[in-house]
Every structure is written in structure tokens, then in C-alpha cells.
Amino acid sequence: MGNSVRMTLWGYLLVGVGILFMGFLVCLTLYFPQKEKTFPNSLPFAVRQLTYSKGNERSLSKSSQNVFENRLQVDTPKVTTERPLSPWEEFHKDLTLDELYSERAPYMSRLLHSLATAPISRVHVFSPGTQFKFLIKFENGNFAIAKPMRLKRDAYWGYNKTHLSWKDPERHTAEIAAFHLDRILGFRRVAPCVGRKVDLLNEFLLKSQDDGLLDTLEWRGDDICFVGDCPAVFCNKDRIICAENGTLEISVCQKLRWKNGRSPFHEEANPWDHYVVHNGLKFMSILCRKYLSLQMPKISHGRFFLDVMEMTMFDYLIRNYDRHHYSLMRAINYTLSFVVLVDNGKGFGNPFEDDRKCMAAIYQCCRFRKSTFERMLDLTKEGNKLGDLMRKSLLEDPVAPILTEEFFPALDRRLAHFIQEIHKCIDIHGQDTVLVDKYVKVVES
């Protein structure tokens, strides 16, 4: 009987201890609540866990990322003749001293389709430049530069004290539209570019090992977003980039071949960089003679000078203030190369206003390639107007519409302004002086 009573007492004691322990845990929870997990930390962790599960190795240091980036840049596909050429191989083979690709370019539709649909094998942050972009490697071996959608189609930039030109965010649609405009003008100096919609998680995040992307992920509602890795004025939470229902719209532009591990471009300073506007130098009547002839002899001789004039017209049409340099191709003899129109993402920002200062190089120098001017005149004729041709061409893109309707009459209006400037030059200097058949050897006042 005594043992039975003792066992019962021990049982009550144990139950009591258990109750006290549970009470202690409750008190801990009340006084020391568990910190709520935040999406910016948990989302990158979850993506990395998925990446590990797919057998990808994680980059552990910045130096290892740089090695990976350099490997992507150097290992640009080499053209081979042992099998039928892929469209991107045909494109690389088509390069000449005068253009990126030929007027006929029978492979072009296949190349654009490939850029828009080919499976993606790797994604990396592409560091050159001030704004965020991707370097894509496709399973077929090709490479491309992709820019994410930052702005809606009808988001216009004011280019005023509130919307400074240098703070203008890049538009993925501007890269696509620049390619189409360049083809219509007959230059063929912009790399092929097409729109594409990707599954942000499965096609991009799970194919990336880059901290510059994965460390900046967070949720906004039900969508995955990222800030990206670039200067803070462009990569910040006020300019965060988000998928819509899991899908991210991007521009995909053909990457040009690197040569001996170096950038495909040799760059020279653009004398009419938009920053010149701020110190007044751009308005000097002697700029063309003094600044070009004396300080930039490479520009004032050969084809370069006339190419720069055409580049000026192109940037006026799209209202691009971001042409700090002009680029020549290293893959060929860059001392003889045409001027490449690369990085056009800050164009097509405002169709309602025009800025004559963007044509300063033209109305100061009063020299232009005759064949190009005649082609521009043709683009003003009924049934062949530049705006109509652009509208029709852009409808072929997979993410059309690319531009809002207001841009098409803006192109016609700006082209007319350019032609007026050339006619003013002709009235002053004469047609034979202004319209040059081939080269300008001396730039005169």
C-alpha cells in the first residue's frame, strides 16, 4: 500500500514538472518572440538550395565569379565549316569593314527566332556599363546580351530638371527598336535584337550562380523581384525589376565576338558627347574645325567622320543622349572599321519633344554622306515613310507592340528636321561641299 501511494505521488510530481516546463517554454516564446524571416534573405537561400539540387557548383568568391565571367567572354563561339553553319555562325562570318551583316542576310529570320526561343544554359550578370544586364549562354553555344523590362511602354522620360538625361533608365524596347530602325536606314550597324519572355525562376535564376543577381532577390506581392548589381543610382529598390506572374520580358541582342579575350570594340571619345552641352562647348561655331581637325585627326579622315555624322542623325531620331564614345570593330582592322551603333537602351524615351542640340555635329560641320542623304529623302515619300516602315517592321517582334503609336510620327518629324538642316548647310556652302560621295579628308569651318 505504501509503495502504491509513493508511485502515485511520483506520477503527480512528474506531471507537475512537465506542466511547469511547458509553461517555461511558453514564457520564452512570449518574452523572446522568434524573429520573422524576411523575404530578401529567405528567397535567395531557397533559390540557391534549388540550384544546388540541380548539381550546380556555387561560386564562393568574387574572384571565382570573375574567372567565370572571363571564361564566358573569351569562349565566344568559333565559326566552323565542318558542318552546316548555325544562324549565329553565319552572322559572325558575315562581318565586313562596312557593316555587321549583309543587306540580304538570308539567316536573319532564323537568328532572331533562335535568340527568342533557344533553351538557355547559363545566365550571368554582365558588368560593362552603368545599368543592369545579363550575359546569356544558350544550349546551342551562342551568346547574347539581355536587358530586363524596367518601364512600361507608355512611360516617357521628361529630359528636364526632374528627369535628368543622365538618370534616364534603359529601356529593353529601345534596343529592339534601334535594331529595326538601323536596318530600315540601311546602316546595318546595330546587332540583331529581339524581344523574349522568360520564366524568371526556371530559365534565369536556376541557371545563375551570380551573387549580383541572387543576393538581391525579394518578393513583391506574389512575384519575384531583384534589384541587380550596378551603380546605386540605377540599381536600387525604387527601380526594382519584377516578373509578372513569374514571367520577365527582356530584350535579347546577339553578342559580338571577342578577339583574343578582349572586347570586340575599340572606343574613341565622342566629341559631341551630351555632357558637352553642360559646359557650352557644343555651341561653339569653331568646334568642328578646332576640336576635330586638331585633337581628333582619326575622326576627321577616312570614313570615320561621315560615320559619326550618320551616328549623330541616328541618335537624333531616337533622342539618345548616351553616346559618350563611338565604337569600332576589333574583329576586323578597326582603323578601317565602320562605326558600330552599340548600346541604344536610352533611346526612344520621349516622342513628344525634339532636341536640335543632338544634331550639333551636323549643323556645325555641314558634311554628310551623299548616298545616305538620298536614302533619307526616299524615306519621306508617301508609301515609304520611315514611321510606317518602322511600325510594320516592329510588328514582327515576339513581344510587339514595341513602341507606342506616338513614336512613328515622331520619327517622320525628326527626319524632316534633319533634312532641313542639310538644306541649310547647302544654302551656305553649296551641295558639292556638303554632300560627299565617299570620304572627307579635311574638316573646314
SULCOR-V505149 format. One record per backbone hydrogen bond with DSSP energy under -0.5 kcal/mol. CO is the residue of the C=O (numbers start at 0). NH is the residue of the N-H. E is the energy in kcal/mol with one decimal. If there is no record, write none. Layout:
co = <CO:CO>
nh = <NH:NH>
e = <E:E>
This chain:
co = <0:1:2:3:4:5:6:7:8:9:10:11:12:13:14:15:16:17:18:19:20:21:22:23:24:25:26:27:37:37:38:39:40:41:42:43:44:45:46:47:48:49:50:50:51:60:61:62:63:64:65:66:67:68:69:70:73:85:86:87:88:89:90:91:96:98:104:106:107:108:109:110:111:112:113:113:118:121:122:123:124:129:132:133:133:134:135:136:136:137:141:142:143:144:145:146:151:153:161:162:163:164:170:170:171:172:173:174:175:176:177:178:179:180:181:181:181:182:187:187:188:191:193:195:197:197:198:198:199:199:200:203:204:206:208:209:209:210:212:213:215:217:219:222:223:224:225:227:230:230:233:235:236:240:242:243:245:246:247:248:249:250:250:251:252:257:258:261:263:263:264:265:267:268:269:272:273:274:274:275:275:275:275:276:279:280:283:285:286:286:287:287:288:288:289:289:290:290:291:295:295:296:298:300:300:301:302:303:304:305:306:307:308:309:310:311:312:313:314:314:317:317:318:321:323:325:326:327:331:332:332:337:337:339:339:343:344:348:353:354:355:356:358:358:359:360:361:367:368:369:370:371:372:373:374:376:377:378:380:384:385:386:387:388:389:390:392:393:396:403:404:404:405:406:407:408:409:410:411:412:413:414:415:416:417:418:419:420:421:422:423:424:425:429:429:430:433:433:435:438:441>
nh = <4:5:6:7:8:9:10:11:12:13:14:15:16:17:18:19:20:21:22:23:24:25:26:27:28:29:30:31:40:41:42:43:44:45:46:47:48:49:50:51:52:53:53:55:54:64:65:66:67:68:69:70:71:72:73:74:75:89:90:91:92:93:93:94:337:95:107:110:111:112:113:114:115:116:116:117:138:136:208:134:126:230:125:135:145:123:143:120:121:140:137:254:135:252:133:250:154:155:163:159:166:167:173:174:175:176:177:178:179:180:181:182:183:184:185:186:187:185:99:100:340:253:251:249:199:247:202:203:203:204:205:206:207:122:210:212:213:214:215:216:226:224:222:219:242:217:240:229:233:234:235:238:239:225:244:246:199:243:197:148:195:146:252:193:144:259:261:258:329:330:266:327:325:270:272:275:276:277:278:278:279:280:281:279:282:283:286:289:290:291:291:292:292:293:293:294:294:295:295:298:299:300:304:303:304:439:306:307:308:309:310:311:312:313:314:315:316:317:318:319:347:348:320:323:269:267:339:265:333:335:336:328:339:326:341:346:170:156:355:357:358:359:361:362:363:364:365:435:372:373:374:375:376:377:378:379:380:385:383:388:389:390:391:392:393:394:395:396:399:406:407:408:409:410:411:412:413:414:415:416:417:418:419:420:421:422:423:424:425:426:427:428:429:432:433:434:367:435:369:440:443>
e = <-2.1:-2.3:-2.5:-2.1:-2.4:-2.6:-2.1:-2.5:-2.5:-2.5:-2.5:-2.4:-2.6:-2.5:-2.4:-2.6:-2.4:-2.4:-2.3:-2.2:-2.1:-2.2:-2.2:-2.1:-2.2:-2.2:-2.8:-2.7:-1.0:-2.2:-2.8:-0.5:-1.4:-2.5:-2.5:-2.6:-2.4:-2.0:-2.4:-2.8:-2.1:-1.0:-0.7:-1.7:-2.2:-1.5:-2.2:-2.1:-2.1:-2.8:-2.9:-2.3:-2.2:-2.2:-2.9:-2.5:-1.9:-2.4:-2.1:-2.0:-1.9:-1.1:-0.8:-0.8:-0.8:-2.4:-2.1:-2.4:-2.6:-2.0:-2.2:-2.5:-1.6:-1.1:-0.6:-3.0:-2.6:-2.5:-0.6:-3.5:-0.7:-0.5:-2.4:-0.5:-2.3:-2.2:-1.9:-2.8:-1.8:-1.9:-2.7:-1.8:-2.9:-3.0:-3.1:-2.3:-1.6:-0.9:-0.7:-1.2:-1.1:-1.2:-0.6:-1.0:-1.3:-2.8:-2.4:-1.5:-1.7:-2.7:-2.5:-1.7:-2.0:-2.5:-0.8:-1.7:-0.9:-0.5:-2.7:-0.6:-1.9:-2.9:-3.1:-3.0:-0.9:-2.8:-2.7:-0.8:-0.8:-2.8:-2.4:-1.2:-1.2:-2.0:-0.5:-1.5:-2.7:-2.1:-1.4:-1.0:-1.0:-2.9:-1.7:-2.4:-2.3:-2.0:-2.7:-0.6:-2.0:-2.5:-0.8:-1.4:-0.8:-2.5:-0.5:-1.6:-1.9:-3.0:-2.7:-2.2:-2.3:-1.5:-0.5:-2.0:-2.8:-0.5:-1.6:-1.6:-3.3:-0.6:-0.5:-2.7:-2.6:-0.7:-1.8:-2.2:-1.1:-1.1:-0.6:-0.9:-0.6:-0.7:-0.9:-0.8:-1.6:-1.6:-1.4:-2.9:-1.8:-1.2:-0.6:-0.9:-0.8:-0.6:-1.1:-0.6:-0.9:-0.5:-1.7:-1.1:-1.5:-0.6:-0.5:-0.7:-0.5:-0.9:-2.2:-2.5:-1.9:-2.0:-2.5:-2.2:-1.9:-2.5:-2.6:-1.9:-2.2:-1.7:-0.9:-2.2:-2.6:-0.6:-0.6:-1.6:-2.5:-2.3:-3.0:-2.9:-1.0:-2.3:-0.7:-0.6:-0.5:-0.8:-1.2:-1.8:-3.1:-2.5:-0.5:-1.8:-2.5:-1.9:-0.9:-2.2:-1.9:-1.6:-2.6:-2.7:-2.2:-2.3:-1.7:-2.2:-2.0:-1.6:-1.2:-1.6:-1.3:-1.9:-2.3:-2.4:-2.4:-2.4:-2.2:-2.3:-2.7:-1.0:-1.5:-1.6:-1.7:-1.7:-1.2:-0.7:-1.1:-2.0:-1.5:-2.5:-2.6:-2.3:-1.9:-1.9:-2.3:-2.2:-2.1:-1.9:-1.9:-2.2:-2.1:-2.0:-2.3:-2.2:-1.3:-3.2:-2.1:-0.6:-1.9:-2.6:-2.6:-0.8:-2.9:-0.6:-0.7>
